Amino acid sequence: MREYLIRRLLFLIVVLLGISIISFVVINLPPGDFLTTYITNLEARGIQVDAEIARALRTRYGLDQPLVRRYFTWMGNLLRGDFGESFVYNRPARDVLFARIPMTALLALITLIFELAVAIPIGVYSAVKQYSIGDYIATVFGFIGLAIPNFLLALVLMFFFFHTFGVLPGGLFSPEYRDAAWSFARVMNMFRHLWVPVIVIGTAGTAGTIRVMRAMLLDELGKDYVKTAISKGVPKWKVIFRHPFRVSLNPIISTIGWLLPAIISGEAIVSVVLNLPTTGPVMLEALRSQDMYLAGSFVMMLSVLTVIGTLVSDILLAVIDPRIRYESKA
C-alpha cells in the first residue's frame, strides 16, 4: 500500500507541473493582455491614456517580460503562497479567491452529498426493478437532467417562483442578513436559500450517477454468481448488497475526485444567474478581462482539487478492491 501511494504522489506532482504550464500558456494565448483590453475600453469611452503611463503599468505588472520568465516568476510566487496581484480587483489574487472559497466549498460539498444520496438509492432501485414504472421515471429524469443546462433550469425556477410567489430565489441570504455578522440566525437563513442552487447545480450530476449506477448493477445482476446465490435461497437484497452493489460503486468512487472541481467550475454561469457569492463569477470576469494571475490561480486551484480527489478515489478503490493494488504493481 505504501509503494502504491508513493507512486501516485510522484505521478500527481508531474501532472500538476504539466497542468500549470498548459494553463498558463492557454490563458496567455489570446492576443493582447489585460492592459491592452483596459486601455482599449478607456479609449472607446473617449479617455486617452498616455503612452508613458501605459509603459510604466506594463513594467509594474511584469507584462513586458517574456512568457517563459513570467511563468517561472508566477510558479515561484505560487510555491510561496503568493498568487500574484489581480489586475481587475487591484488586490492580491489570493485575497480575492479566499474571500469566496468558503461559500464555494460549502455549496460544492452539499451538492456532492445531495448527488450521491439521491442518485445511488434511485440507481439501485432502477436496476433491481428494471422496466418498472419507477425505472421508467428514473430514466426520464436522467435524460432530462443530462439534457437541460443548469443555467436554463435556474432561469426556469426563477420564473416559476416569481410568477407563483412573487419572489426571486437569488443569492444565499435575505437582504437583512447579506452583510450581517455570522450568527445562528444567519446560518439558518443561508440554509433556507441553499437548496435552490444545490438542486440546480446537482441535477446533471445526479442524473448521470443514476445512469452509471443502474448500468453497472444490471451488469452484475446478470452474472452467474448472483443467480446461483439467489437460487440457493439467499435473500435477494442480501446478495445484492454483499457483492454486486460494492462492485457497482467502483466507477462512482473512481470519478468522485472529479465531482468537486466539476461542481465548482460548472456553477460559474449558475452563480451569475442566481447571484451567488462564489468563485464562479470571479473566474468568468478574470477570463474575460485577461486577468492572468487570478485566472491562473483559479485553474490551479481546480487542478489541485482534481488531483487530490483522484488520489482519494484511488485510495478508496484500493481499500474496497485489493485487486487494484496488485494490478498496479504488475
Disulfide bonds with the S-S distance in Angstrom:
none
